[in-house]
Amino acid sequence: MASPRGPGSSSQKALLRELKGVQQDEPMEGFAITLVDEADLYVWEVAIFGPPNTLYEGGYFKAQMKFPKDYPYSPPTFRFLTKMWHPNIYENGDVCISILHPPVDDPQSGELASERWNPTQSVRTILLSVISLLNEPNTYSPANVDASVMYRKWRDSKGRDKEYADIIKKQVLATKAEAEKDGVKVPTTLAEYCVKTKLPAKESGCDMLLDELYDDDDDDEDDLDDDEDDEGLAGEYCDDGEDDSGNES
């Protein structure tokens, strides 16, 4: 892993804390999260299980999150690797959602600043927003116009127009082969979906990486303490709030 010293140090620590949180401390139901490469904290793979009693039930959808070096001050990107037909997902898999947009004041966007990314947001709030978006698309500013029109017909007909639903069901069916290849059992009941699976520490690698970062910090502090002792100085260095905003642009 890259050295924790330098501009990326604080972002690495933030990402490690979040990774440990979603893998071990308080896993999220309906998701499985790993690093694409254990030497790179800035690229995560996210597996999303389709929630029961929705069009996506039984689906296994893979996505990738990429984090900037100044995270959490700038948002990550979120791209589906699985082919998705959805009003707010571009053809290349990029998700169009306000929480992933940089915190700039842009009156032309139609978004409030409060709907955009800010450093108090987290991976957890992004994932909750994405899963909400899957089931409740924003059709006012779609990334996929054709999917938006089709979704509105399905919604307004109360399911009698089945074109949209049929496409989603075909995509769900197509993901089963990927799940089998990955050795993943996709939850199909509410009870299975709500199980929060904790990754073993040795699989996640979080504790080891955290120790590595903080060991380096301790070395730096020890050097500082030695300097202060020489000068006769002494000093002591003495959630589950979630923003589920999911408005899209």
GIDA-V525019 format. One record per run of one state. SS is the DSSP state (A for helix, B for strand, O for the rest). FROM is the first residue (numbers start at 1). TO is the last residue. Records with the same first field share a line. If there is no record, write none. Layout:
BEGIN
SS=FROM-TO / FROM-TO
END
This chain:
BEGIN
O=1-8 / 26-30 / 38-39 / 50-59 / 67-76 / 81-88 / 90-93 / 96-97 / 101-106 / 110-112 / 116-122 / 136-144 / 157-162 / 183-189 / 194-200 / 205-205 / 231-249
A=9-25 / 98-100 / 107-109 / 113-115 / 123-135 / 145-156 / 163-182 / 190-193 / 201-204 / 206-230
B=31-37 / 40-49 / 60-66 / 77-80 / 89-89 / 94-95
END
